[in-house]
């Protein structure tokens, strides 16, 4: 899209403003189509996406007769729907914006791209007035308010929406980093071992920290509704230190790698010490979905699946 704008090619932005049910296009999905038919992104795929891509191209080819106003279209994924059938039968619905980018949009688009490249968050705003962007981070990841075709507003937190903190930089951390890199997670890895080979080789993590003591994580990792923490250090003692440092901080997910015997003993000791049960109930352990994983790659898949399950459970 950036190259098309720089080359002054007409571009149509397709954006999923809202979705519900089993809609294949989720809120925040988007794609850009230029007048040559080149495209990036997705609004859900299938016959519906094909239909909208063709619609976008037709409108771009008819530029002289096409109004600049944004167009919002509701799509129902049900063949018995009275109108606005998407052609798909997966159930659910989604609301799609068609907006032809204008010259005034080039600057905010450039600011969005620069912010994302610098791993920063910001606020994208879409409305009948076009595209706006600012560096302030909104409280919500998505917000859509619709009153009429001429009065609506969509806001989205740009950049990485989820933060993954991996405590311990061994083989499992390396595999998990590689897997989660493609899933909209900003990844940080922490380890005490200064020359750990797998830590040095971990190019999938956005940030790596060699720390002196795992208890220092108490000050380094803040609570957050989009923060996911995985503890997988090299032993019982360091797992215990890390978990004590982070217990009860208020994360979306807190997982501890280890056998049932090891983690069971740890939790039993915590209960004897009088640590409240509500603090312990939030710990996912043994970590990951029960798929009898054995290799670091299999363990990473099971952990990633559990994190995604937790992330999406209220969507």
Secondary structure, DSSP 8 states (H G I E B T S, - for coil): -HHHHHTT--EEEEEEEEEETT-SS-TT-EEEEETTS-EEE-SS-HHHHHHHHHHHHHHHHTGGG--SS-EEEEEES-TT-SS-B-S--S--EEEEEEEE--TTHHHHHHHHHHHHHTT--EEEEEETTEEEEES---SSSEEEEEEETTEEEEEEEES--EEEEEE--SHHHHHHHHHHTTTTEEEEEEES-TT-HHHHH--SSSEEEE-S-GGGHHHHS--EEEEEEEE--SSHHHHHHHHHHHTTS-EEEEEE-S-HHHHHHHHHHHHHHT--HHHHHTEE-S-S-SS---SHHHHHHHHHHHHHHHHHTT-
